[in-house]
Amino acid sequence: MMVRPELNQELLGNVFESMGGAVVTTDLAGNISFFNQTAEVLTSYSQAEALHKPLPEIVHLQNPNPAEGTSHLLSQVLVTGQAMELTRDTSLVGGDENRHYIIGSLAPIKDAAGNLQGTILVFHNISHLKQTQEALEKANTELTSRLLSQDNVLQKAEAALISSMQKEHEQLELKSRFISTISHEFRSPLTTITITSDLLLSFGDQLTPEESVLYMEKIQSDVGVMTKMLDELVMLEKIETGKYPLNITGFDLAHLTRTVLSEYQASLSSNHRLYLECLEGPFTLQADSRLIRQAISHLVSNAIKFSPDGGKIGVILKRRHNSLQLSITDPGIGVLAKDMDHLYDVFYRGQNVGSIPGTGLGLALVKKFLSLHKGSIVLKSCIGGGTTFNMTIPVAAG
């Protein structure tokens, strides 16, 4: 299978053009390599004027905090390799001197080996929200002074308006994280597929059959990575819209857990050790075995992935009255306290994960799976001291 680089670039370009927000990419020198139509509108610079120019020369970000200016943000991302968020106080001053309030992020672009290749800036114009907020604040002051007797009604109206604005803001942030995640997670396997298919095309007649099979398996593996991510997105959408049909059957959770662990055991590094302890059965469960299996798999995978130095990963299964509790404990990097409340948000990743790969979908799906079964998940963690996830499912979950 042959995937030309120009097709990858064209595909990503079409995706970026259709997302509705401004998308700008740079190379390692900070010079602009991609500039979509929305970016042209907001900056008042054409693509021809912007391409190959330094990012700070074209995109003028301003913020009360000097550390959130264009040059500083670009420098931080290129030096640390970590994404930087644009706060709601950030504004963009275009070439025509018009000011737009924006939200978004500046994130690194890495190749399949994790090497930094440049940056991607994604932002959305929220000037209308800012104007609405200012108008609401002014109206609130006037109404409060004139309608003190209706204070309770006013408070309810204000809460509803703020809630509506917060929801719109959250949707824009989710959209921004989605673009950044898709760009990074698809770019790496696409790059590998391109290189591998080019090798097969150019030197296929010089390869042994075994080498050709190895290269084809690599292509299939990377296609599988992208397919898995798309499947998870589709499943998440079905669950959130109430369109996922549960298939409730009876099964032994201990047997299912052993099966999942055995699948990881075969590819486990010598530094990691998996063990399962089953206490106080029986472990018969009425649930959708496919979803429960995926939930266990995600948690075990995370325990291994976020314990880069190895160690013992313990899985304990026990019955508590009319529920089964599965605890998975690892000796890994732990979770920052400020990340605890957001860890189950779609596309959210802990700020201490560094270059450890991931999409931010796994834990969001686990929580959705358990909610469908009227179950729950509780996290206990400390930095450098490991993490424990306690998953509880009613024995008659359906």
C-alpha positions in Angstrom: 0.0 0.0 0.0 1.4 3.4 -1.0 0.4 6.7 0.8 2.1 9.7 -0.8 3.3 12.5 1.5 1.5 15.1 -0.5 -1.8 13.3 0.1 -1.1 13.3 3.8 -0.5 17.0 3.7 -3.6 17.6 1.5 -5.7 15.4 3.9 -4.6 17.3 7.0 -5.0 20.6 5.1 -8.6 19.8 4.2 -9.3 18.7 7.9 -7.8 22.0 9.2 -9.8 24.1 6.7 -13.1 22.5 7.7 -12.7 22.8 11.5 -14.0 26.4 11.7 -11.0 27.6 13.8 -7.7 29.2 12.8 -4.9 26.7 12.3 -1.2 27.8 11.9 1.8 25.4 11.9 5.5 26.3 12.1 8.8 24.5 11.5 11.5 24.2 14.2 12.7 27.7 13.4 9.3 29.1 14.2 8.6 30.0 10.6 5.0 29.5 9.4 4.4 26.4 7.2 0.6 26.2 7.1 -1.9 29.1 7.4 -5.6 28.3 6.9 -8.4 30.7 5.7 -9.7 31.4 9.2 -6.2 32.5 10.2 -6.2 34.8 7.2 -9.5 36.4 8.2 -8.5 37.0 11.9 -4.9 38.2 11.3 -5.7 40.2 8.1 -2.7 38.6 6.4 -3.0 36.4 3.3 -1.5 33.0 3.1 1.1 34.3 0.7 2.1 37.0 3.1 2.3 34.7 6.1 4.1 31.6 4.8 7.7 31.2 5.8 7.5 34.3 8.0 8.3 34.1 11.8 5.1 33.3 13.7 5.4 36.5 16.0 5.7 38.7 12.9 2.2 37.5 11.7 0.3 36.4 14.8 0.3 39.2 17.4 -0.9 37.7 20.7 -1.4 40.1 23.6 -2.1 39.3 27.2 -1.9 41.1 30.6 0.7 38.4 31.4 3.8 39.1 29.3 4.6 35.4 29.5 1.7 34.7 27.2 2.9 36.7 24.2 3.6 35.0 20.9 7.4 34.9 21.2 7.4 33.6 24.7 4.8 30.9 24.0 6.6 29.7 20.9 9.9 29.6 22.7 8.4 27.6 25.6 6.8 25.0 23.3 10.0 24.5 21.2 12.2 24.2 24.3 10.0 22.0 26.5 8.0 20.1 23.9 4.8 20.7 26.0 1.6 22.3 24.9 0.7 25.8 26.1 -2.9 27.0 26.6 -4.2 30.5 25.6 -6.2 32.0 28.4 -9.5 33.8 27.9 -7.6 37.1 28.5 -5.6 36.5 25.3 -6.3 38.8 22.3 -5.1 38.8 18.7 -4.3 42.1 17.1 -4.5 41.8 13.3 -2.6 43.6 10.6 -5.6 45.9 10.3 -5.2 46.8 14.0 -8.6 45.1 14.8 -8.5 43.2 18.1 -10.1 39.7 18.6 -10.4 37.8 21.8 -9.4 34.2 21.4 -8.9 30.9 23.1 -6.8 27.9 21.9 -3.4 26.3 22.4 0.1 26.1 20.9 1.3 22.5 20.8 4.3 20.6 19.6 4.3 18.5 16.4 6.4 15.3 16.8 7.3 12.6 14.3 6.8 8.9 14.8 10.0 8.7 16.9 8.9 11.5 19.2 11.2 14.1 17.7 10.0 17.7 17.7 9.2 18.8 14.1 7.5 22.2 14.7 4.4 23.6 16.4 0.7 23.9 15.7 -1.4 26.9 16.9 -5.2 26.4 17.0 -7.4 29.2 18.2 -11.0 30.4 18.0 -12.5 33.9 18.0 -14.6 34.4 21.2 -15.0 38.2 20.8 -18.8 37.7 20.7 -18.6 35.9 24.0 -16.5 38.7 25.5 -19.0 41.3 24.3 -21.9 39.3 25.6 -20.2 39.0 29.0 -19.5 42.7 29.2 -23.1 43.5 28.2 -24.4 41.0 30.7 -22.3 42.6 33.5 -23.5 46.1 32.6 -27.2 44.9 32.5 -26.7 43.0 35.8 -25.5 46.2 37.5 -28.4 48.3 36.2 -31.0 45.6 37.0 -29.6 45.0 40.5 -29.9 48.6 41.5 -33.4 48.9 40.1 -34.9 45.5 40.9 -33.7 44.6 44.3 -37.1 43.1 45.1 -36.6 40.6 42.3 -33.1 39.6 43.4 -33.8 35.9 43.3 -35.2 36.0 39.8 -32.1 37.9 38.6 -29.7 35.5 40.2 -31.4 32.6 38.4 -31.3 34.4 35.1 -27.6 35.3 35.6 -26.8 31.7 36.5 -28.5 30.4 33.4 -26.6 32.8 31.1 -23.2 32.1 32.7 -23.9 28.3 32.4 -24.7 28.8 28.7 -21.5 30.7 28.2 -19.5 28.1 30.1 -20.9 25.3 28.0 -20.0 27.2 24.8 -16.5 27.8 26.1 -16.1 24.2 27.0 -17.2 23.1 23.6 -14.6 25.4 22.0 -11.9 24.1 24.3 -12.9 20.5 23.5 -12.8 21.3 19.7 -9.3 22.8 20.1 -8.1 19.7 22.0 -9.7 17.5 19.4 -7.8 19.2 16.5 -4.5 19.0 18.4 -4.9 15.4 19.3 -6.0 14.2 15.9 -3.2 16.2 14.3 -0.5 14.6 16.5 -1.9 11.0 16.8 -2.6 10.7 13.1 0.6 12.4 11.9 2.9 9.8 13.5 1.4 6.7 12.0 0.9 8.5 8.7 4.5 9.4 8.6 5.6 5.8 9.3 3.2 4.5 6.7 4.6 6.9 4.1 8.2 6.0 4.8 7.5 2.3 4.9 5.5 2.3 1.7 8.1 4.4 0.0 10.8 1.8 1.0 8.6 -1.0 -0.4 8.0 0.9 -3.7 11.6 2.0 -4.2 13.5 -1.1 -2.9 10.9 -3.8 -2.8 12.7 -5.9 -5.4 15.8 -5.9 -3.1 14.0 -7.1 0.0 13.6 -10.6 1.1 10.0 -12.0 1.5 10.5 -11.9 5.3 11.5 -8.2 5.2 8.6 -7.3 2.9 6.2 -9.0 5.3 7.8 -7.1 8.2 7.2 -3.8 6.5 3.6 -4.6 5.6 2.9 -5.7 9.2 4.2 -2.3 10.3 1.8 -0.5 7.9 -1.1 -2.7 9.1 -0.1 -1.9 12.8 -0.2 1.8 12.2 -3.5 1.6 10.3 -4.8 -0.4 13.3 -3.7 2.5 15.7 -5.7 5.0 13.6 -8.7 2.7 13.2 -8.8 2.0 17.0 -8.9 5.7 17.8 -11.7 6.3 15.3 -13.6 3.3 16.6 -13.3 4.7 20.2 -14.6 8.1 19.0 -17.6 6.5 17.3 -18.3 4.5 20.4 -18.0 7.6 22.7 -20.5 9.5 20.4 -23.0 6.6 20.5 -22.8 6.4 24.3 -23.2 10.1 24.8 -26.2 10.2 22.4 -27.9 7.1 24.0 -27.5 5.1 20.8 -25.2 2.4 22.2 -27.2 -0.9 22.8 -26.0 -2.8 25.9 -25.6 -6.5 25.4 -26.1 -7.9 28.9 -25.0 -11.5 29.6 -23.8 -13.4 32.6 -20.0 -14.1 32.9 -17.3 -14.7 35.4 -15.4 -11.4 36.0 -12.4 -13.3 37.5 -12.0 -15.3 34.3 -12.4 -12.2 32.1 -9.7 -10.4 34.1 -7.3 -13.3 33.8 -7.8 -13.3 30.1 -7.0 -9.6 29.8 -3.9 -9.9 31.9 -2.7 -12.9 29.9 -2.9 -10.9 26.7 -0.6 -8.2 28.3 1.7 -10.8 29.9 3.0 -12.0 26.6 4.4 -8.5 25.6 5.3 -7.4 29.1 8.9 -6.1 29.6 11.1 -7.9 32.1 10.8 -4.9 34.5 7.1 -5.2 34.9 5.2 -7.9 36.9 1.4 -8.5 36.8 -0.5 -10.4 39.5 -4.1 -11.0 40.2 -5.7 -11.8 43.6 -9.3 -12.9 43.8 -11.0 -12.5 47.2 -14.4 -13.2 48.6 -16.2 -14.5 45.5 -18.4 -15.5 43.7 -17.6 -13.2 40.8 -20.5 -13.8 38.5 -21.6 -10.5 36.8 -24.6 -9.5 34.6 -23.2 -6.9 32.3 -21.9 -6.1 28.8 -18.7 -8.1 28.8 -17.2 -6.3 25.8 -17.4 -2.9 27.6 -16.2 -4.3 30.9 -13.3 -6.0 29.1 -12.3 -2.7 27.4 -12.5 -0.9 30.7 -10.1 -3.4 32.4 -7.8 -3.3 29.4 -7.6 0.5 29.4 -6.7 0.6 33.1 -4.1 -2.2 32.9 -2.6 -0.6 29.8 -2.3 2.7 31.7 -0.8 1.1 34.7 2.0 -0.4 32.5 2.4 2.7 30.4 2.7 5.1 33.3 5.1 2.9 35.2 8.1 3.4 32.9 10.6 2.1 35.5 8.7 -1.1 35.9 7.6 -2.7 39.1 4.6 -4.8 40.4 1.2 -4.0 39.1 -1.5 -5.5 41.3 -5.0 -6.4 40.4 -7.4 -7.3 43.2 -10.9 -8.6 42.7 -13.4 -8.9 45.6 -17.1 -8.9 46.2 -18.8 -6.3 48.4 -22.5 -7.1 49.1 -24.2 -6.7 45.7 -21.2 -5.3 43.9 -17.8 -6.4 42.5 -14.8 -4.2 43.1 -11.7 -4.4 40.8 -8.7 -2.5 42.1 -5.6 -1.9 39.8 -2.5 -0.5 41.5 0.7 0.6 39.8 4.0 2.0 41.2 4.2 4.7 38.4 4.5 8.5 38.1 1.2 9.3 39.8 -1.4 12.0 39.0 -1.1 15.7 39.9 -3.7 17.0 42.3 -4.8 19.7 39.8 -5.4 17.0 37.2 -7.7 14.9 39.3 -11.0 16.7 38.5 -10.3 16.6 34.7 -8.8 13.2 34.2 -12.0 11.7 32.8 -12.6 14.6 30.4 -12.4 13.7 26.7 -8.9 14.3 25.3 -7.6 15.5 28.7 -4.1 14.3 29.6 -2.2 14.8 32.9 0.4 17.6 32.8 3.2 15.3 34.1 2.9 12.6 31.3 5.8 14.1 29.3 6.4 12.1 26.1 4.4 9.0 27.2 2.0 8.5 24.2 -1.8 8.6 24.5 -5.0 10.3 23.3 -6.8 11.2 26.4 -9.8 8.9 25.4 -9.2 5.8 27.6 -10.3 7.0 31.0 -13.2 9.0 29.5 -14.4 5.8 27.9 -13.9 3.8 31.1 -16.1 6.2 33.1 -18.8 6.1 30.4 -18.7 2.3 30.3 -19.2 2.1 34.1 -21.9 4.8 34.1 -23.9 2.6 31.6 -23.8 -0.2 34.2 -24.6 2.1 37.2 -21.0 1.6 38.4 -18.3 4.0 39.5 -14.6 4.6 39.5 -12.4 6.2 42.2 -8.9 7.3 41.9 -6.2 7.5 44.6 -2.7 8.7 43.6 0.4 10.6 44.7 3.2 11.9 42.6 6.0 9.4 42.4 4.0 7.0 44.6 1.8 5.3 42.1 -1.9 5.2 41.4 -4.9 3.0 42.3 -8.1 2.9 40.4 -11.1 1.3 42.2 -13.8 0.1 39.8 -17.1 -0.9 41.3 -19.9 -2.6 39.3 -23.3 -3.9 40.6 -23.5 -7.7 40.1 -26.8 -7.1 38.2 -25.4 -4.1 36.3 -28.0 -4.2 33.6 
